[in-house]
Amino acid sequence: MDTTRISKKLNEILNDQVTKEANAAQIYLSYGAWAETKGYAGTADFQFRHADEERNHMMKVLKYILARGSKPKITALAAPPKDPKNLEECFEKIFKHEVDNTTAIYNIATAALEEKDYATWNFTQWFVREQIEEETMVMALLDRLRIAGGTNASHEALQYFDAKMGQKNDEAVLSREATTENP
């Protein structure tokens, strides 16, 4: 008896997402190693924590595929992109990567709605919220880095930025949670 409760199309794009999340972990790991070699220990710590978070996302998707009676496909990972030239480029690349991942999540949600697979659509909503948070957080970091001078920031400003990165909460405050008492 076949117990699969997701279509071949959704199974395929969910499996693609498993690979995307694993690749994302590799990107964060690579950029963390780069940051550490450049003396940015706080930024490296931030990147390493996010590598772990991306692996957790991969496991969420993998376990969902299994829960829906299908089989995950584990594929080879792509090599991470070239090292960034500086911290600003590092966070610009991360932002672009997060936006690309948001598009992939939206594609899964759209396909689930088109197929009236409300279980998968519901599953994607956690990831939609997560991507809002990720994009918001990276935009805020880019803003702070640019205010500090971006690629022209002083060593002191970069040192301060890096120290704050090591202490940074990994979650962003989302606009939908704002109130007049807590903007």
VENLINWO-V500263 format. One line per field, one symbol per residue. ss: DSSP state (a for helix, b for strand, c for the rest). psi: psi as a letter, one per 20 degrees, with the letter a starting at -180 (. if undefined). burial: b if it has 16 or more other ideal C-beta (glycine too) atoms within 10 Angstrom, else e. A space follows every 10 residues. Layout:
BEGIN
ss->???
psi->???
burial->???
END
This chain:
BEGIN
ss->cccccccaaa aaaaaaaaaa aaaaaaaaaa aaaaaaaccc aaaaaaaaaa aaaaaaaaaa aaaaaaaccc cccccccccc ccccccaaaa aaaaaaaaaa aaaaaaaaaa aaaacccaaa aaaaaaaaaa aaaaaaaaaa aaaaaaacca aaccaaaaaa aaaaaaaccc ccccaaaccc ccc
psi->ppjpkqrggh gghghhhggg hghgghgggg hggggghjjm hghgggghhh ggghhhgghg gghggghjjr pqpprqqqqq rqqrhrhghg hgggggghgg hgggghhggg ggghiknhgh ggghhghggg hgggggghgh ggggghhiic ijqrhgghgg ggghhhippj pqpqhiiqrh hm.
burial->eeeeebbeeb bebbbbbbbb bbbbbbbbbb bbbbbeebeb ebbbbbbbeb bebbbebbeb bbebbeebeb ebeeeeeeeb eeebeebbeb bbbbbebbee bbebbeebbe bbeeeebeeb bebbeebeeb bebbbbbbee bbeebeebee eebeeebbee bbeebeebee ebeeeeeeee eee
END
